[in-house]
Amino acid sequence: MECLGFKGGVGTASRLLPDGHVLGAVVLTNFGSRERLTVCGVPVGRLLPDGAPEDAPDDAPGDGAQHLDRGDRGSCIVVLVTDGPLDAHACGRLARRAGMGLARTGSVATHGSGEIFLALATGLRGDRVRTAERPPVFGRDLDPYFAAAVEATEEAVLTALLAATTTTGRDGRTVEALPLDAVADLVRRASQQ
């Protein structure tokens, strides 16, 4: 899996909501191109020094396989889960917020990409005889859930990037890990301006 030009994978994050419920995100990251990579609002993909993986020519010696630009294809799966009392309609609305979290990291959902967003809630579960005793959250009361979905999705993508290691796969194709020190330096410098 390649995420925004670097080794991707699976990332997770969660948020504690003001009403005491929790929202978690699990994201399979396999999308985007390096020049769009954004961390904490900083366009680090464009600011990283030349010579990173996507800058290598297609016929780089020792590559073992032709270099592929994955920026316009791939898949990203986001699963959002909360223990809050959301009904099916609210879960559908919640799932759509995952795209905003991806966008904050640099995704533009190109034509060739295949995003899948899923949300579920356990807060209205009842047994076979009776339904849950509490009313579902709706209207403006969903806003904290929406914000949590965006933030947790963004963080889960970054978690996947930060945890990934350089990997060599089929036909000797190598996908480099995100250069953590360089990214930290760029974000630190941007925050001091």
Residue frames as qw, qx, qy, qz and C-alpha x, y, z in Angstrom:
[[0.000, 0.889, 0.458, 0.000, 0.00, 0.00, 0.00],
 [0.417, 0.126, 0.030, 0.900, 1.27, 3.41, -0.97],
 [0.126, -0.850, -0.485, 0.162, -0.11, 6.52, 0.69],
 [0.058, 0.992, -0.014, -0.107, 0.61, 9.96, -0.71],
 [0.507, 0.743, -0.419, 0.123, 3.85, 8.72, -2.29],
 [0.047, -0.520, 0.779, -0.348, 5.16, 6.82, 0.73],
 [0.311, -0.089, -0.945, 0.040, 4.58, 3.45, 2.39],
 [0.537, -0.351, -0.012, -0.767, 1.04, 3.29, 3.70],
 [0.248, -0.040, -0.943, 0.216, -0.86, 0.71, 5.66],
 [0.425, -0.653, -0.592, -0.206, -3.52, 0.66, 8.34],
 [0.148, 0.234, -0.396, 0.876, -3.86, 3.48, 10.84],
 [0.372, -0.634, -0.678, -0.020, -6.17, 4.10, 13.77],
 [0.076, 0.199, -0.285, 0.935, -7.22, 7.03, 15.92],
 [0.275, -0.615, -0.739, -0.019, -10.05, 7.92, 18.28],
 [0.044, -0.401, 0.111, -0.908, -11.74, 10.87, 19.93],
 [0.142, -0.423, -0.774, 0.449, -13.57, 11.28, 23.24],
 [0.049, -0.585, -0.451, -0.672, -16.75, 13.25, 22.58],
 [0.148, -0.350, 0.312, -0.871, -18.20, 15.93, 24.91],
 [0.764, -0.280, -0.070, -0.577, -21.14, 13.64, 25.75],
 [0.577, -0.463, 0.649, -0.178, -18.76, 10.94, 27.02],
 [0.926, 0.281, 0.248, -0.042, -19.01, 8.65, 24.01],
 [0.396, -0.503, 0.581, 0.503, -16.04, 7.60, 21.90],
 [0.750, 0.628, 0.011, -0.205, -15.55, 7.59, 18.13],
 [0.573, -0.419, 0.593, 0.380, -12.82, 5.48, 16.56],
 [0.624, 0.686, -0.196, -0.319, -11.46, 5.37, 13.02],
 [0.695, -0.199, 0.609, 0.326, -9.64, 2.58, 11.20],
 [0.472, 0.788, -0.139, -0.370, -8.20, 3.59, 7.83],
 [0.803, 0.057, 0.443, 0.395, -6.60, 1.49, 5.11],
 [0.079, 0.854, -0.154, -0.491, -4.37, 3.99, 3.31],
 [0.584, 0.047, 0.639, 0.498, -3.61, 3.34, -0.35],
 [0.308, 0.852, 0.407, 0.117, -4.15, 6.61, -2.21],
 [0.072, -0.978, -0.001, 0.195, -2.77, 9.95, -3.30],
 [0.719, 0.494, -0.096, 0.479, 0.39, 11.43, -4.73],
 [0.626, -0.229, -0.287, 0.688, 3.39, 12.83, -2.94],
 [0.170, 0.281, 0.057, 0.943, 3.01, 16.47, -4.00],
 [0.444, -0.574, -0.307, -0.615, -0.33, 16.62, -2.16],
 [0.646, -0.300, -0.611, 0.345, 0.88, 15.20, 1.19],
 [0.156, -0.688, 0.095, -0.703, -0.16, 17.61, 3.94],
 [0.599, -0.284, -0.644, 0.382, 0.75, 17.25, 7.64],
 [0.270, -0.615, -0.415, 0.613, -0.75, 19.65, 10.18],
 [0.279, 0.907, 0.223, -0.222, -1.67, 21.98, 7.32],
 [0.152, -0.720, 0.505, 0.451, 1.90, 22.06, 5.99],
 [0.835, 0.497, -0.093, -0.216, 2.36, 20.93, 2.35],
 [0.524, -0.591, 0.588, 0.175, 5.31, 18.69, 3.26],
 [0.815, 0.275, 0.477, 0.182, 5.05, 16.62, 0.07],
 [0.485, 0.830, 0.066, 0.269, 6.06, 19.65, -1.99],
 [0.161, -0.922, 0.317, -0.157, 8.64, 20.84, 0.56],
 [0.861, -0.324, 0.349, 0.179, 10.58, 17.61, 1.05],
 [0.098, -0.661, 0.556, 0.494, 13.96, 17.65, -0.69],
 [0.733, 0.457, -0.363, -0.349, 14.35, 16.19, -4.17],
 [0.258, 0.401, -0.876, 0.077, 15.46, 12.61, -4.45],
 [0.557, -0.054, 0.651, -0.512, 12.57, 11.04, -2.57],
 [0.517, 0.099, 0.846, 0.083, 10.90, 7.94, -4.04],
 [0.536, 0.698, 0.463, -0.107, 8.56, 9.54, -6.56],
 [0.150, 0.887, -0.275, -0.341, 11.40, 11.60, -7.98],
 [0.484, -0.305, 0.757, 0.315, 13.29, 8.48, -9.13],
 [0.423, 0.367, -0.498, -0.662, 13.21, 7.87, -12.89],
 [0.908, 0.061, 0.032, -0.414, 11.19, 4.94, -14.19],
 [0.895, 0.289, -0.314, 0.130, 14.33, 3.04, -15.17],
 [0.291, -0.805, 0.461, -0.235, 16.29, 3.64, -11.97],
 [0.530, 0.334, -0.775, 0.085, 19.09, 1.04, -11.68],
 [0.136, 0.050, -0.875, 0.462, 18.37, -1.68, -9.15],
 [0.505, -0.057, 0.135, -0.851, 14.69, -0.79, -9.11],
 [0.213, 0.028, 0.975, -0.055, 13.63, -4.25, -10.28],
 [0.226, 0.625, 0.746, 0.046, 10.33, -2.91, -11.61],
 [0.152, 0.509, 0.274, 0.801, 9.04, 0.08, -13.45],
 [0.029, -0.167, -0.463, 0.870, 8.22, 3.01, -11.18],
 [0.081, -0.582, -0.741, -0.324, 4.47, 3.53, -10.91],
 [0.118, -0.168, 0.187, -0.961, 2.66, 6.76, -10.16],
 [0.175, -0.397, -0.897, 0.078, -0.18, 5.66, -7.92],
 [0.037, 0.153, 0.263, -0.952, -1.58, 9.16, -7.44],
 [0.502, 0.066, -0.214, -0.835, -4.67, 8.57, -9.54],
 [0.767, -0.110, -0.556, -0.300, -5.59, 5.09, -8.36],
 [0.215, 0.119, -0.810, 0.532, -5.75, 2.96, -5.28],
 [0.513, -0.572, -0.559, -0.310, -8.29, 2.49, -2.57],
 [0.009, 0.271, -0.568, 0.778, -8.92, 3.94, 0.82],
 [0.538, -0.475, -0.666, -0.204, -11.26, 2.27, 3.27],
 [0.066, -0.316, 0.459, -0.827, -12.41, 4.15, 6.36],
 [0.517, -0.471, -0.707, -0.105, -14.48, 2.52, 9.11],
 [0.130, -0.407, 0.333, -0.840, -15.86, 4.81, 11.82],
 [0.547, -0.384, -0.744, 0.000, -17.33, 3.26, 14.97],
 [0.140, -0.409, 0.343, -0.834, -18.97, 4.97, 17.94],
 [0.199, -0.298, -0.892, 0.276, -20.75, 3.84, 21.05],
 [0.202, 0.168, 0.176, -0.949, -22.99, 6.90, 20.76],
 [0.436, 0.436, 0.742, -0.263, -26.73, 6.60, 20.10],
 [0.220, 0.420, -0.391, -0.789, -26.78, 7.24, 16.34],
 [0.774, 0.341, 0.459, -0.271, -29.40, 5.79, 14.04],
 [0.722, 0.222, 0.508, 0.413, -28.79, 4.54, 10.48],
 [0.327, 0.887, 0.204, 0.254, -29.39, 7.96, 8.90],
 [0.277, -0.925, 0.256, 0.041, -26.90, 9.65, 11.25],
 [0.730, -0.302, 0.514, 0.333, -24.34, 6.90, 10.55],
 [0.635, 0.549, 0.393, 0.376, -24.66, 7.58, 6.83],
 [0.085, 0.977, -0.011, 0.198, -24.02, 11.26, 7.42],
 [0.570, -0.717, 0.373, 0.146, -21.11, 10.42, 9.71],
 [0.811, 0.051, 0.450, 0.370, -19.50, 8.16, 7.09],
 [0.484, 0.784, 0.201, 0.332, -19.49, 10.99, 4.53],
 [0.220, -0.956, 0.196, -0.007, -17.29, 13.08, 6.87],
 [0.824, -0.271, 0.343, 0.361, -14.42, 10.61, 6.43],
 [0.626, 0.574, 0.246, 0.468, -13.68, 12.18, 3.04],
 [0.043, -0.963, 0.074, -0.254, -12.98, 15.50, 4.75],
 [0.674, -0.635, 0.350, 0.140, -10.38, 13.84, 6.95],
 [0.800, 0.153, 0.382, 0.438, -8.70, 12.33, 3.89],
 [0.361, 0.840, 0.155, 0.374, -8.75, 15.72, 2.17],
 [0.333, -0.924, 0.187, -0.031, -6.89, 17.27, 5.09],
 [0.711, -0.400, 0.476, 0.329, -3.98, 14.87, 4.39],
 [0.025, -0.492, 0.547, 0.677, -3.95, 15.58, 0.66],
 [0.341, 0.282, 0.875, 0.198, -6.52, 13.33, -0.99],
 [0.300, 0.283, -0.137, -0.901, -8.56, 14.79, -3.82],
 [0.640, 0.258, 0.678, -0.254, -10.48, 11.58, -4.63],
 [0.147, 0.426, -0.570, -0.687, -9.37, 11.36, -8.24],
 [0.750, 0.214, -0.263, -0.568, -11.30, 9.52, -10.94],
 [0.676, 0.230, -0.699, -0.023, -9.31, 6.30, -10.53],
 [0.037, -0.261, 0.766, -0.587, -9.54, 6.13, -6.75],
 [0.578, -0.334, -0.660, -0.345, -12.00, 3.98, -4.88],
 [0.096, -0.277, 0.583, -0.757, -12.90, 5.28, -1.45],
 [0.557, -0.412, -0.690, -0.209, -15.19, 3.26, 0.80],
 [0.107, -0.323, 0.466, -0.817, -16.56, 4.89, 3.94],
 [0.584, -0.383, -0.696, -0.168, -18.54, 2.98, 6.55],
 [0.130, -0.368, 0.484, -0.783, -19.90, 4.10, 9.92],
 [0.600, -0.383, -0.681, -0.168, -21.68, 2.21, 12.64],
 [0.231, -0.479, 0.402, -0.745, -22.94, 2.94, 16.11],
 [0.427, -0.147, -0.884, 0.122, -23.70, 0.63, 19.01],
 [0.053, -0.041, 0.473, -0.879, -25.48, 3.13, 21.27],
 [0.624, 0.011, 0.007, -0.781, -29.03, 2.21, 20.21],
 [0.409, 0.087, -0.900, -0.119, -28.65, -1.55, 20.44],
 [0.654, -0.237, 0.330, -0.638, -31.46, -3.35, 22.12],
 [0.360, -0.094, 0.928, -0.010, -32.41, -6.95, 22.52],
 [0.019, -0.183, -0.831, -0.525, -34.83, -8.81, 20.25],
 [0.113, -0.638, -0.754, 0.107, -37.87, -7.80, 22.27],
 [0.080, -0.935, -0.250, 0.238, -37.33, -4.12, 22.98],
 [0.524, 0.680, -0.031, 0.512, -35.41, -1.27, 21.42],
 [0.448, 0.067, -0.375, 0.809, -32.90, 0.99, 23.12],
 [0.235, -0.749, -0.563, 0.257, -34.28, 3.24, 25.82],
 [0.212, -0.597, 0.016, 0.774, -32.43, 6.40, 24.89],
 [0.539, 0.796, 0.195, -0.196, -33.28, 8.68, 21.96],
 [0.765, 0.245, 0.192, 0.563, -30.88, 8.94, 19.03],
 [0.247, -0.566, 0.077, 0.783, -28.60, 11.93, 18.59],
 [0.455, 0.602, 0.534, 0.382, -29.75, 14.14, 15.72],
 [0.098, 0.972, 0.157, 0.147, -29.53, 17.67, 14.31],
 [0.143, 0.860, -0.363, 0.330, -26.87, 19.99, 15.68],
 [0.707, -0.557, 0.414, -0.134, -26.04, 17.47, 18.39],
 [0.942, 0.207, 0.160, 0.210, -24.30, 15.45, 15.67],
 [0.309, 0.907, -0.235, 0.163, -21.75, 18.21, 15.05],
 [0.381, -0.699, 0.603, -0.055, -19.22, 16.92, 17.64],
 [0.840, 0.036, 0.538, 0.065, -19.47, 13.46, 16.05],
 [0.662, 0.729, 0.096, 0.142, -18.82, 14.97, 12.61],
 [0.035, 0.900, -0.415, 0.132, -15.79, 16.90, 13.87],
 [0.635, -0.452, 0.626, -0.034, -14.47, 13.77, 15.60],
 [0.866, 0.321, 0.375, 0.081, -14.87, 11.77, 12.38],
 [0.484, 0.847, -0.133, 0.176, -12.86, 14.30, 10.37],
 [0.182, -0.813, 0.525, -0.173, -10.11, 14.60, 12.99],
 [0.753, -0.279, 0.594, -0.049, -9.82, 10.87, 13.69],
 [0.844, 0.478, 0.219, 0.104, -9.71, 10.02, 9.97],
 [0.323, 0.874, -0.302, 0.199, -6.93, 12.55, 9.38],
 [0.380, -0.679, 0.603, -0.175, -4.97, 11.29, 12.37],
 [0.885, -0.019, 0.463, -0.037, -5.41, 7.64, 11.34],
 [0.733, 0.659, -0.028, 0.168, -3.90, 8.38, 7.91],
 [0.097, 0.836, -0.461, 0.281, -0.94, 10.11, 9.55],
 [0.686, -0.450, 0.544, -0.177, -0.58, 7.24, 12.04],
 [0.930, 0.264, 0.246, 0.071, -0.33, 4.78, 9.14],
 [0.532, 0.773, -0.198, 0.281, 2.35, 6.91, 7.47],
 [0.194, -0.789, 0.491, -0.313, 4.32, 7.42, 10.68],
 [0.772, -0.320, 0.527, -0.153, 4.30, 3.72, 11.59],
 [0.898, 0.438, 0.034, -0.019, 5.17, 2.38, 8.13],
 [0.498, -0.565, 0.517, 0.406, 8.63, 1.14, 7.26],
 [0.348, 0.566, -0.553, -0.503, 10.33, 0.96, 3.88],
 [0.777, 0.050, 0.603, -0.171, 9.14, -2.22, 2.17],
 [0.181, 0.390, -0.724, -0.540, 10.29, -4.19, -0.84],
 [0.743, 0.183, 0.463, -0.448, 7.56, -6.24, -2.46],
 [0.822, 0.340, 0.452, 0.070, 6.82, -8.12, -5.63],
 [0.679, 0.616, 0.113, 0.383, 9.35, -7.86, -8.46],
 [0.595, -0.078, -0.178, 0.780, 11.70, -5.97, -6.14],
 [0.026, -0.728, -0.235, -0.644, 9.50, -2.87, -6.03],
 [0.414, -0.233, -0.530, 0.702, 10.43, -0.74, -3.03],
 [0.171, -0.822, -0.308, -0.447, 8.15, 1.80, -1.39],
 [0.353, 0.252, -0.460, 0.775, 10.00, 4.16, 0.93],
 [0.340, -0.651, -0.601, 0.316, 8.79, 5.13, 4.37],
 [0.007, -0.954, -0.139, -0.264, 7.98, 8.74, 5.15],
 [0.542, 0.270, -0.388, 0.694, 11.21, 10.54, 6.19],
 [0.451, -0.733, -0.500, 0.093, 10.10, 11.32, 9.74],
 [0.470, -0.456, -0.105, 0.749, 12.92, 13.68, 10.75],
 [0.164, 0.117, 0.374, 0.905, 12.51, 15.79, 7.61],
 [0.261, -0.620, -0.593, -0.441, 8.72, 15.99, 8.07],
 [0.503, -0.678, -0.412, 0.343, 9.07, 16.91, 11.76],
 [0.390, -0.260, 0.066, 0.881, 11.53, 19.65, 10.82],
 [0.003, 0.329, 0.487, 0.809, 9.19, 21.10, 8.17],
 [0.393, -0.698, -0.563, -0.206, 6.20, 21.11, 10.53],
 [0.532, -0.563, -0.277, 0.568, 8.27, 22.63, 13.35],
 [0.288, -0.070, 0.199, 0.934, 9.58, 25.42, 11.10],
 [0.141, -0.489, -0.551, -0.662, 6.09, 26.17, 9.79],
 [0.472, -0.708, -0.524, 0.043, 4.71, 26.42, 13.33],
 [0.492, -0.465, -0.140, 0.722, 7.40, 28.95, 14.27],
 [0.213, 0.227, 0.350, 0.883, 6.54, 31.33, 11.43]]
